[in-house]
Amino acid sequence: MAKEIDGIRQMDAAELQELIAKLEQGKVKLIDVREPHEYTAGHIPGVPLIPMNYIPGKMTELNKEDEYVFICRSGNRSQQVARYLKMNGYDKVINFYGGMLSWAGPTKQGMEE
């Protein structure tokens, strides 16, 4: 896909599926930015939740050298989070374009442990 919106790289479901293999190598981190009730209804297994409104308070926990892919329901909130972090010096941010609405892979209900 290799598309950008507002200087933020966009990733579709097929690209995200390929990228999940990199998770085990620690090269990329996925973060779900939806609300807890959305997350518990179904999320990508292993992906942690940091709701969008918590991101400013969690920025010190995010390493600027790591690559992050942000996920939400449709791609709008995750785009806003990626844009916010990019404006604050995080250059390796990616939006999962289409969000969970476009995800056909496995999902898990409840919270991650």
N, CA, C and O atoms as CSV, one atom per row, in Angstrom:
chain,resi,resn,atom,element,x,y,z
A,1,MET,N,N,0.823,-1.188,0.000
A,1,MET,CA,C,0.000,0.000,0.000
A,1,MET,C,C,0.867,1.252,0.000
A,1,MET,O,O,0.688,2.112,-0.863
A,2,ALA,N,N,1.800,1.383,0.938
A,2,ALA,CA,C,2.767,2.495,0.986
A,2,ALA,C,C,2.125,3.855,0.749
A,2,ALA,O,O,2.623,4.657,-0.041
A,3,LYS,N,N,1.042,4.105,1.422
A,3,LYS,CA,C,0.308,5.354,1.299
A,3,LYS,C,C,0.539,6.186,2.558
A,3,LYS,O,O,0.761,5.640,3.638
A,4,GLU,N,N,0.485,7.502,2.413
A,4,GLU,CA,C,0.614,8.396,3.562
A,4,GLU,C,C,-0.553,9.370,3.595
A,4,GLU,O,O,-1.035,9.827,2.559
A,5,ILE,N,N,-0.995,9.676,4.805
A,5,ILE,CA,C,-1.996,10.715,5.024
A,5,ILE,C,C,-1.436,11.619,6.108
A,5,ILE,O,O,-1.100,11.152,7.196
A,6,ASP,N,N,-1.335,12.894,5.824
A,6,ASP,CA,C,-0.771,13.872,6.772
A,6,ASP,C,C,0.614,13.460,7.252
A,6,ASP,O,O,0.968,13.696,8.407
A,7,GLY,N,N,1.398,12.846,6.371
A,7,GLY,CA,C,2.754,12.444,6.729
A,7,GLY,C,C,2.826,11.183,7.570
A,7,GLY,O,O,3.901,10.834,8.060
A,8,ILE,N,N,1.693,10.481,7.752
A,8,ILE,CA,C,1.640,9.249,8.532
A,8,ILE,C,C,1.471,8.077,7.578
A,8,ILE,O,O,0.537,8.043,6.777
A,9,ARG,N,N,2.387,7.113,7.671
A,9,ARG,CA,C,2.288,5.917,6.836
A,9,ARG,C,C,1.014,5.155,7.187
A,9,ARG,O,O,0.670,5.014,8.360
A,10,GLN,N,N,0.321,4.670,6.168
A,10,GLN,CA,C,-0.905,3.897,6.330
A,10,GLN,C,C,-0.615,2.434,6.008
A,10,GLN,O,O,0.168,2.141,5.105
A,11,MET,N,N,-1.236,1.525,6.733
A,11,MET,CA,C,-1.019,0.099,6.539
A,11,MET,C,C,-2.382,-0.577,6.451
A,11,MET,O,O,-3.267,-0.299,7.260
A,12,ASP,N,N,-2.555,-1.466,5.472
A,12,ASP,CA,C,-3.824,-2.176,5.362
A,12,ASP,C,C,-3.735,-3.521,6.086
A,12,ASP,O,O,-2.694,-3.860,6.648
A,13,ALA,N,N,-4.830,-4.282,6.069
A,13,ALA,CA,C,-4.899,-5.536,6.821
A,13,ALA,C,C,-3.870,-6.561,6.344
A,13,ALA,O,O,-3.286,-7.268,7.165
A,14,ALA,N,N,-3.641,-6.653,5.043
A,14,ALA,CA,C,-2.661,-7.616,4.523
A,14,ALA,C,C,-1.256,-7.275,5.009
A,14,ALA,O,O,-0.498,-8.164,5.397
A,15,GLU,N,N,-0.909,-5.997,4.988
A,15,GLU,CA,C,0.410,-5.574,5.469
A,15,GLU,C,C,0.547,-5.810,6.971
A,15,GLU,O,O,1.613,-6.196,7.452
A,16,LEU,N,N,-0.535,-5.576,7.705
A,16,LEU,CA,C,-0.484,-5.790,9.147
A,16,LEU,C,C,-0.276,-7.267,9.456
A,16,LEU,O,O,0.471,-7.612,10.371
A,17,GLN,N,N,-0.928,-8.132,8.702
A,17,GLN,CA,C,-0.765,-9.579,8.892
A,17,GLN,C,C,0.708,-9.957,8.737
A,17,GLN,O,O,1.232,-10.738,9.531
A,18,GLU,N,N,1.374,-9.415,7.729
A,18,GLU,CA,C,2.799,-9.682,7.512
A,18,GLU,C,C,3.639,-9.110,8.647
A,18,GLU,O,O,4.619,-9.721,9.074
A,19,LEU,N,N,3.257,-7.953,9.123
A,19,LEU,CA,C,4.024,-7.278,10.160
A,19,LEU,C,C,3.946,-7.987,11.507
A,19,LEU,O,O,4.864,-7.880,12.319
A,20,ILE,N,N,2.866,-8.703,11.744
A,20,ILE,CA,C,2.705,-9.391,13.023
A,20,ILE,C,C,3.850,-10.369,13.261
A,20,ILE,O,O,4.211,-10.622,14.410
A,21,ALA,N,N,4.422,-10.921,12.205
A,21,ALA,CA,C,5.575,-11.813,12.355
A,21,ALA,C,C,6.750,-11.086,13.002
A,21,ALA,O,O,7.540,-11.702,13.717
A,22,LYS,N,N,6.873,-9.789,12.760
A,22,LYS,CA,C,7.963,-9.004,13.342
A,22,LYS,C,C,7.778,-8.766,14.840
A,22,LYS,O,O,8.735,-8.436,15.540
A,23,LEU,N,N,6.557,-8.933,15.328
A,23,LEU,CA,C,6.295,-8.703,16.745
A,23,LEU,C,C,7.177,-9.584,17.614
A,23,LEU,O,O,7.725,-9.136,18.622
A,24,GLU,N,N,7.304,-10.833,17.214
A,24,GLU,CA,C,8.102,-11.777,17.990
A,24,GLU,C,C,9.566,-11.368,18.022
A,24,GLU,O,O,10.288,-11.710,18.959
A,25,GLN,N,N,10.000,-10.654,17.025
A,25,GLN,CA,C,11.390,-10.203,16.964
A,25,GLN,C,C,11.569,-8.866,17.690
A,25,GLN,O,O,12.692,-8.373,17.801
A,26,GLY,N,N,10.490,-8.283,18.178
A,26,GLY,CA,C,10.557,-7.025,18.915
A,26,GLY,C,C,10.843,-5.813,18.052
A,26,GLY,O,O,11.234,-4.765,18.565
A,27,LYS,N,N,10.653,-5.942,16.738
A,27,LYS,CA,C,10.978,-4.838,15.832
A,27,LYS,C,C,9.855,-3.811,15.703
A,27,LYS,O,O,10.077,-2.691,15.243
A,28,VAL,N,N,8.670,-4.196,16.107
A,28,VAL,CA,C,7.524,-3.301,15.975
A,28,VAL,C,C,6.559,-3.575,17.126
A,28,VAL,O,O,6.491,-4.690,17.642
A,29,LYS,N,N,5.820,-2.549,17.516
A,29,LYS,CA,C,4.847,-2.691,18.595
A,29,LYS,C,C,3.486,-2.223,18.095
A,29,LYS,O,O,3.366,-1.149,17.505
A,30,LEU,N,N,2.469,-3.036,18.336
A,30,LEU,CA,C,1.100,-2.678,17.990
A,30,LEU,C,C,0.406,-2.191,19.249
A,30,LEU,O,O,0.593,-2.758,20.326
A,31,ILE,N,N,-0.394,-1.142,19.117
A,31,ILE,CA,C,-1.147,-0.600,20.249
A,31,ILE,C,C,-2.570,-0.298,19.786
A,31,ILE,O,O,-2.778,0.411,18.801
A,32,ASP,N,N,-3.537,-0.842,20.505
A,32,ASP,CA,C,-4.951,-0.593,20.244
A,32,ASP,C,C,-5.347,0.651,21.036
A,32,ASP,O,O,-5.142,0.703,22.249
A,33,VAL,N,N,-5.908,1.643,20.365
A,33,VAL,CA,C,-6.234,2.915,21.026
A,33,VAL,C,C,-7.741,3.118,21.213
A,33,VAL,O,O,-8.193,4.233,21.475
A,34,ARG,N,N,-8.513,2.037,21.079
A,34,ARG,CA,C,-9.960,2.146,21.270
A,34,ARG,C,C,-10.304,2.235,22.758
A,34,ARG,O,O,-9.421,2.186,23.614
A,35,GLU,N,N,-11.571,2.363,23.045
A,35,GLU,CA,C,-12.060,2.376,24.424
A,35,GLU,C,C,-12.115,0.938,24.952
A,35,GLU,O,O,-12.249,-0.003,24.169
A,36,PRO,N,N,-12.011,0.763,26.275
A,36,PRO,CA,C,-12.001,-0.590,26.848
A,36,PRO,C,C,-13.174,-1.472,26.418
A,36,PRO,O,O,-12.979,-2.660,26.163
A,37,HIS,N,N,-14.389,-0.918,26.331
A,37,HIS,CA,C,-15.530,-1.749,25.934
A,37,HIS,C,C,-15.407,-2.241,24.489
A,37,HIS,O,O,-15.881,-3.332,24.172
A,38,GLU,N,N,-14.785,-1.462,23.618
A,38,GLU,CA,C,-14.564,-1.893,22.236
A,38,GLU,C,C,-13.512,-2.996,22.197
A,38,GLU,O,O,-13.662,-3.998,21.497
A,39,TYR,N,N,-12.456,-2.789,22.958
A,39,TYR,CA,C,-11.333,-3.729,23.015
A,39,TYR,C,C,-11.792,-5.089,23.534
A,39,TYR,O,O,-11.462,-6.119,22.946
A,40,THR,N,N,-12.556,-5.101,24.638
A,40,THR,CA,C,-12.982,-6.378,25.215
A,40,THR,C,C,-13.958,-7.114,24.308
A,40,THR,O,O,-14.076,-8.336,24.400
A,41,ALA,N,N,-14.655,-6.402,23.440
A,41,ALA,CA,C,-15.571,-7.040,22.497
A,41,ALA,C,C,-14.819,-7.813,21.421
A,41,ALA,O,O,-15.374,-8.737,20.825
A,42,GLY,N,N,-13.568,-7.451,21.163
A,42,GLY,CA,C,-12.751,-8.164,20.185
A,42,GLY,C,C,-11.545,-7.358,19.761
A,42,GLY,O,O,-11.669,-6.238,19.265
A,43,HIS,N,N,-10.363,-7.947,19.965
A,43,HIS,CA,C,-9.112,-7.281,19.584
A,43,HIS,C,C,-8.151,-8.308,18.994
A,43,HIS,O,O,-8.377,-9.514,19.098
A,44,ILE,N,N,-7.090,-7.826,18.381
A,44,ILE,CA,C,-6.062,-8.710,17.829
A,44,ILE,C,C,-5.294,-9.301,19.011
A,44,ILE,O,O,-4.783,-8.553,19.845
A,45,PRO,N,N,-5.204,-10.636,19.097
A,45,PRO,CA,C,-4.530,-11.263,20.233
A,45,PRO,C,C,-3.107,-10.736,20.429
A,45,PRO,O,O,-2.340,-10.594,19.476
A,46,GLY,N,N,-2.779,-10.452,21.686
A,46,GLY,CA,C,-1.441,-9.992,22.032
A,46,GLY,C,C,-1.220,-8.500,21.923
A,46,GLY,O,O,-0.176,-7.999,22.340
A,47,VAL,N,N,-2.183,-7.778,21.370
A,47,VAL,CA,C,-2.038,-6.330,21.194
A,47,VAL,C,C,-2.575,-5.624,22.443
A,47,VAL,O,O,-3.739,-5.801,22.800
A,48,PRO,N,N,-1.733,-4.827,23.105
A,48,PRO,CA,C,-2.178,-4.144,24.321
A,48,PRO,C,C,-3.093,-2.961,24.019
A,48,PRO,O,O,-3.112,-2.423,22.912
A,49,LEU,N,N,-3.842,-2.580,25.035
A,49,LEU,CA,C,-4.758,-1.443,24.946
A,49,LEU,C,C,-4.165,-0.233,25.652
A,49,LEU,O,O,-3.776,-0.309,26.818
A,50,ILE,N,N,-4.100,0.884,24.934
A,50,ILE,CA,C,-3.854,2.193,25.541
A,50,ILE,C,C,-4.878,3.126,24.888
A,50,ILE,O,O,-4.651,3.608,23.779
A,51,PRO,N,N,-6.009,3.384,25.569
A,51,PRO,CA,C,-7.028,4.243,24.963
A,51,PRO,C,C,-6.444,5.584,24.518
A,51,PRO,O,O,-5.525,6.121,25.137
A,52,MET,N,N,-6.999,6.102,23.440
A,52,MET,CA,C,-6.509,7.335,22.829
A,52,MET,C,C,-6.278,8.449,23.850
A,52,MET,O,O,-5.250,9.125,23.803
A,53,ASN,N,N,-7.218,8.647,24.766
A,53,ASN,CA,C,-7.084,9.762,25.701
A,53,ASN,C,C,-6.004,9.531,26.758
A,53,ASN,O,O,-5.682,10.452,27.508
A,54,TYR,N,N,-5.439,8.329,26.837
A,54,TYR,CA,C,-4.346,8.039,27.769
A,54,TYR,C,C,-2.971,8.262,27.133
A,54,TYR,O,O,-1.966,8.317,27.842
A,55,ILE,N,N,-2.918,8.389,25.822
A,55,ILE,CA,C,-1.634,8.486,25.109
A,55,ILE,C,C,-0.760,9.629,25.633
A,55,ILE,O,O,0.421,9.394,25.886
A,56,PRO,N,N,-1.270,10.852,25.811
A,56,PRO,CA,C,-0.379,11.920,26.300
A,56,PRO,C,C,0.313,11.569,27.618
A,56,PRO,O,O,1.481,11.910,27.810
A,57,GLY,N,N,-0.383,10.901,28.515
A,57,GLY,CA,C,0.201,10.533,29.794
A,57,GLY,C,C,1.127,9.333,29.731
A,57,GLY,O,O,1.889,9.086,30.666
A,58,LYS,N,N,1.068,8.581,28.633
A,58,LYS,CA,C,1.892,7.380,28.472
A,58,LYS,C,C,3.096,7.611,27.565
A,58,LYS,O,O,3.893,6.696,27.357
A,59,MET,N,N,3.242,8.820,27.021
A,59,MET,CA,C,4.311,9.075,26.051
A,59,MET,C,C,5.693,8.754,26.596
A,59,MET,O,O,6.552,8.287,25.848
A,60,THR,N,N,5.926,8.991,27.867
A,60,THR,CA,C,7.257,8.726,28.427
A,60,THR,C,C,7.569,7.234,28.448
A,60,THR,O,O,8.731,6.849,28.574
A,61,GLU,N,N,6.538,6.385,28.325
A,61,GLU,CA,C,6.734,4.937,28.295
A,61,GLU,C,C,6.993,4.425,26.878
A,61,GLU,O,O,7.346,3.260,26.694
A,62,LEU,N,N,6.821,5.282,25.886
A,62,LEU,CA,C,7.019,4.890,24.488
A,62,LEU,C,C,8.405,5.336,24.032
A,62,LEU,O,O,8.747,6.516,24.112
A,63,ASN,N,N,9.185,4.393,23.559
A,63,ASN,CA,C,10.543,4.667,23.095
A,63,ASN,C,C,10.487,5.268,21.691
A,63,ASN,O,O,9.898,4.674,20.787
A,64,LYS,N,N,11.082,6.416,21.504
A,64,LYS,CA,C,11.067,7.081,20.196
A,64,LYS,C,C,11.817,6.293,19.128
A,64,LYS,O,O,11.643,6.558,17.938
A,65,GLU,N,N,12.641,5.337,19.524
A,65,GLU,CA,C,13.392,4.525,18.560
A,65,GLU,C,C,12.580,3.332,18.064
A,65,GLU,O,O,12.928,2.733,17.046
A,66,ASP,N,N,11.504,2.977,18.766
A,66,ASP,CA,C,10.681,1.837,18.365
A,66,ASP,C,C,9.685,2.248,17.284
A,66,ASP,O,O,9.343,3.422,17.142
A,67,GLU,N,N,9.234,1.257,16.530
A,67,GLU,CA,C,8.210,1.469,15.508
A,67,GLU,C,C,6.861,1.057,16.102
A,67,GLU,O,O,6.748,-0.003,16.717
A,68,TYR,N,N,5.854,1.889,15.919
A,68,TYR,CA,C,4.532,1.635,16.480
A,68,TYR,C,C,3.473,1.631,15.389
A,68,TYR,O,O,3.484,2.467,14.485
A,69,VAL,N,N,2.553,0.667,15.493
A,69,VAL,CA,C,1.374,0.632,14.636
A,69,VAL,C,C,0.171,0.820,15.553
A,69,VAL,O,O,-0.003,0.078,16.519
A,70,PHE,N,N,-0.655,1.815,15.245
A,70,PHE,CA,C,-1.818,2.117,16.064
A,70,PHE,C,C,-3.080,1.607,15.390
A,70,PHE,O,O,-3.256,1.730,14.178
A,71,ILE,N,N,-3.957,1.027,16.212
A,71,ILE,CA,C,-5.167,0.361,15.736
A,71,ILE,C,C,-6.374,0.942,16.458
A,71,ILE,O,O,-6.335,1.180,17.665
A,72,CYS,N,N,-7.451,1.168,15.702
A,72,CYS,CA,C,-8.731,1.542,16.319
A,72,CYS,C,C,-9.843,0.849,15.532
A,72,CYS,O,O,-9.580,-0.130,14.833
A,73,ARG,N,N,-11.054,1.328,15.631
A,73,ARG,CA,C,-12.179,0.696,14.948
A,73,ARG,C,C,-12.097,0.871,13.432
A,73,ARG,O,O,-12.241,-0.094,12.682
A,74,SER,N,N,-11.865,2.112,12.986
A,74,SER,CA,C,-11.911,2.385,11.548
A,74,SER,C,C,-10.638,2.997,10.979
A,74,SER,O,O,-10.482,3.070,9.761
A,75,GLY,N,N,-9.732,3.434,11.837
A,75,GLY,CA,C,-8.502,4.074,11.382
A,75,GLY,C,C,-8.448,5.563,11.658
A,75,GLY,O,O,-7.409,6.187,11.443
A,76,ASN,N,N,-9.536,6.147,12.128
A,76,ASN,CA,C,-9.549,7.589,12.392
A,76,ASN,C,C,-8.826,7.955,13.685
A,76,ASN,O,O,-7.946,8.816,13.679
A,77,ARG,N,N,-9.187,7.315,14.784
A,77,ARG,CA,C,-8.524,7.631,16.061
A,77,ARG,C,C,-7.050,7.247,16.020
A,77,ARG,O,O,-6.201,7.976,16.533
A,78,SER,N,N,-6.748,6.110,15.414
A,78,SER,CA,C,-5.344,5.690,15.336
A,78,SER,C,C,-4.538,6.671,14.489
A,78,SER,O,O,-3.360,6.895,14.769
A,79,GLN,N,N,-5.141,7.254,13.471
A,79,GLN,CA,C,-4.477,8.284,12.670
A,79,GLN,C,C,-4.195,9.514,13.530
A,79,GLN,O,O,-3.113,10.096,13.449
A,80,GLN,N,N,-5.164,9.909,14.350
A,80,GLN,CA,C,-4.975,11.069,15.223
A,80,GLN,C,C,-3.854,10.826,16.232
A,80,GLN,O,O,-3.051,11.720,16.499
A,81,VAL,N,N,-3.802,9.615,16.792
A,81,VAL,CA,C,-2.738,9.278,17.746
A,81,VAL,C,C,-1.382,9.313,17.055
A,81,VAL,O,O,-0.429,9.886,17.582
A,82,ALA,N,N,-1.292,8.701,15.875
A,82,ALA,CA,C,-0.022,8.690,15.135
A,82,ALA,C,C,0.418,10.116,14.805
A,82,ALA,O,O,1.596,10.449,14.939
A,83,ARG,N,N,-0.515,10.950,14.377
A,83,ARG,CA,C,-0.192,12.344,14.051
A,83,ARG,C,C,0.293,13.089,15.301
A,83,ARG,O,O,1.270,13.835,15.236
A,84,TYR,N,N,-0.374,12.892,16.419
A,84,TYR,CA,C,0.003,13.539,17.679
A,84,TYR,C,C,1.422,13.138,18.087
A,84,TYR,O,O,2.234,13.988,18.455
A,85,LEU,N,N,1.711,11.849,18.020
A,85,LEU,CA,C,3.047,11.389,18.402
A,85,LEU,C,C,4.106,11.888,17.425
A,85,LEU,O,O,5.211,12.246,17.832
A,86,LYS,N,N,3.770,11.911,16.147
A,86,LYS,CA,C,4.728,12.420,15.156
A,86,LYS,C,C,5.054,13.884,15.444
A,86,LYS,O,O,6.209,14.293,15.329
A,87,MET,N,N,4.056,14.667,15.813
A,87,MET,CA,C,4.277,16.079,16.148
A,87,MET,C,C,5.136,16.224,17.407
A,87,MET,O,O,5.720,17.280,17.651
A,88,ASN,N,N,5.206,15.155,18.201
A,88,ASN,CA,C,5.986,15.175,19.433
A,88,ASN,C,C,7.285,14.383,19.315
A,88,ASN,O,O,7.845,13.951,20.322
A,89,GLY,N,N,7.765,14.193,18.085
A,89,GLY,CA,C,9.086,13.623,17.878
A,89,GLY,C,C,9.166,12.126,17.678
A,89,GLY,O,O,10.265,11.571,17.643
A,90,TYR,N,N,8.028,11.452,17.545
A,90,TYR,CA,C,8.023,10.013,17.271
A,90,TYR,C,C,7.891,9.842,15.759
A,90,TYR,O,O,6.824,10.077,15.193
A,91,ASP,N,N,8.975,9.433,15.113
A,91,ASP,CA,C,8.974,9.359,13.652
A,91,ASP,C,C,8.509,8.017,13.099
A,91,ASP,O,O,8.091,7.940,11.944
A,92,LYS,N,N,8.575,6.965,13.899
A,92,LYS,CA,C,8.257,5.622,13.411
A,92,LYS,C,C,6.849,5.224,13.838
A,92,LYS,O,O,6.665,4.273,14.597
A,93,VAL,N,N,5.862,5.958,13.346
A,93,VAL,CA,C,4.467,5.680,13.676
A,93,VAL,C,C,3.696,5.329,12.411
A,93,VAL,O,O,3.896,5.931,11.356
A,94,ILE,N,N,2.816,4.348,12.535
A,94,ILE,CA,C,2.033,3.853,11.400
A,94,ILE,C,C,0.583,3.728,11.841
A,94,ILE,O,O,0.298,3.308,12.963
A,95,ASN,N,N,-0.326,4.094,10.956
A,95,ASN,CA,C,-1.755,3.934,11.196
A,95,ASN,C,C,-2.245,2.682,10.485
A,95,ASN,O,O,-1.953,2.477,9.307
A,96,PHE,N,N,-2.999,1.835,11.209
A,96,PHE,CA,C,-3.661,0.686,10.576
A,96,PHE,C,C,-4.931,1.208,9.920
A,96,PHE,O,O,-5.974,1.342,10.561
A,97,TYR,N,N,-4.819,1.499,8.626
A,97,TYR,CA,C,-5.888,2.079,7.826
A,97,TYR,C,C,-7.036,1.074,7.692
A,97,TYR,O,O,-6.823,-0.059,7.259
A,98,GLY,N,N,-8.224,1.477,8.054
A,98,GLY,CA,C,-9.380,0.582,7.976
A,98,GLY,C,C,-9.719,-0.029,9.321
A,98,GLY,O,O,-10.840,-0.493,9.533
A,99,GLY,N,N,-8.754,-0.033,10.230
A,99,GLY,CA,C,-8.972,-0.499,11.591
A,99,GLY,C,C,-9.554,-1.894,11.710
A,99,GLY,O,O,-9.466,-2.709,10.792
A,100,MET,N,N,-10.150,-2.146,12.864
A,100,MET,CA,C,-10.705,-3.470,13.141
A,100,MET,C,C,-11.841,-3.824,12.192
A,100,MET,O,O,-12.144,-5.002,12.004
A,101,LEU,N,N,-12.472,-2.822,11.592
A,101,LEU,CA,C,-13.521,-3.108,10.610
A,101,LEU,C,C,-12.974,-3.865,9.411
A,101,LEU,O,O,-13.708,-4.612,8.764
A,102,SER,N,N,-11.694,-3.684,9.105
A,102,SER,CA,C,-11.094,-4.350,7.947
A,102,SER,C,C,-10.285,-5.586,8.343
A,102,SER,O,O,-9.747,-6.267,7.470
A,103,TRP,N,N,-10.191,-5.886,9.625
A,103,TRP,CA,C,-9.381,-7.005,10.110
A,103,TRP,C,C,-10.153,-8.311,9.973
A,103,TRP,O,O,-11.235,-8.454,10.542
A,104,ALA,N,N,-9.599,-9.272,9.216
A,104,ALA,CA,C,-10.234,-10.576,9.033
A,104,ALA,C,C,-9.476,-11.678,9.768
A,104,ALA,O,O,-9.867,-12.845,9.721
A,105,GLY,N,N,-8.394,-11.306,10.445
A,105,GLY,CA,C,-7.597,-12.284,11.178
A,105,GLY,C,C,-8.252,-12.657,12.499
A,105,GLY,O,O,-9.380,-12.249,12.778
A,106,PRO,N,N,-7.542,-13.432,13.309
A,106,PRO,CA,C,-8.101,-13.868,14.586
A,106,PRO,C,C,-8.306,-12.707,15.557
A,106,PRO,O,O,-7.568,-11.723,15.532
A,107,THR,N,N,-9.310,-12.839,16.403
A,107,THR,CA,C,-9.568,-11.857,17.453
A,107,THR,C,C,-9.752,-12.587,18.781
A,107,THR,O,O,-10.008,-13.790,18.822
A,108,LYS,N,N,-9.615,-11.836,19.843
A,108,LYS,CA,C,-9.772,-12.368,21.195
A,108,LYS,C,C,-10.692,-11.432,21.963
A,108,LYS,O,O,-10.603,-10.214,21.814
A,109,GLN,N,N,-11.568,-11.988,22.779
A,109,GLN,CA,C,-12.435,-11.170,23.618
A,109,GLN,C,C,-11.826,-11.036,25.005
A,109,GLN,O,O,-10.991,-11.846,25.406
A,110,GLY,N,N,-12.245,-10.013,25.734
A,110,GLY,CA,C,-11.729,-9.771,27.073
A,110,GLY,C,C,-10.454,-8.949,27.022
A,110,GLY,O,O,-10.043,-8.466,25.968
A,111,MET,N,N,-9.839,-8.804,28.189
A,111,MET,CA,C,-8.593,-8.039,28.296
A,111,MET,C,C,-7.396,-8.976,28.174
A,111,MET,O,O,-7.485,-10.158,28.506
A,112,GLU,N,N,-6.281,-8.438,27.695
A,112,GLU,CA,C,-5.029,-9.201,27.678
A,112,GLU,C,C,-4.535,-9.298,29.114
A,112,GLU,O,O,-4.785,-8.404,29.923
A,113,GLU,N,N,-3.845,-10.368,29.425
A,113,GLU,CA,C,-3.337,-10.548,30.796
A,113,GLU,C,C,-1.947,-10.013,30.938
A,113,GLU,O,O,-1.367,-10.082,32.022
